[in-house]
Amino acid sequence: MKEKIAKLIDVKSIVTLILVFTLVGIVLSGRQMDEKVFLLFSNCTTMIVTYFFTKRSTDQ
């Protein structure tokens, strides 16, 4: 159990979680935002999440 928590708490996981929570916060707040800035942020967040979740481990 401690190993799973240790793997969760690394830099890439923290950055990914912060980006996802920020994107969700922006969407749920309903605040007006420049469309180009929102598209850039959402595309970058999607790109980072996709990279980390599809990255294959070479420790096999």
N, C-alpha and C positions, 0 to 999 in steps of 0.2 A: 504494500500500500504506500509506503514512504517513497518507494522508487517511482511510482506513478505520479505522485505529487511533485517530486523533484524534477521529473521530466516536464511537467506542466509549467513549472516556474523557471523558465529560461527566457532569454532575451527575445527570441523570435515569437514565443507564445505571448509574452507580455505586450509586445508591439502589435501583434495581430489582434489581441483582445481589445486593446485601447482603440485601434482603428475601427473595429466592428462596433463597439459601444458608442463611439463618437458618431459614426454614420447612422446608427439607429436613433441616437438622440436628436440628430439634425432632422431626420425624417419625421419622428414623432412630435417634435416641437412645433412643426408647421410654420416656422419662421421663413420669411422671404429671403432668398439667397440668389446671387447671380447664378444663372443656369450653367454657365461655362465652368465656374468654380466648383459647383456641385458635381457636374459630370466628371471633372478631373479627379476630385476626391473619391467619388464612388468607383471610378475605374481603377484608380491606384489601390484602393482597398480590396477590390475584387481580384486584382492581379496578385497582390501579396498573399491573400488567403488561398487562392488557387495554387500558387507556387508551393506554399508550405504543406498543403493537404495532398498534393500529388507527387511530392518529392519522395523518391524511393530510397529506402535505407540500403546501404551497401554492407551492412554488418552480418550478412547471412552466411 
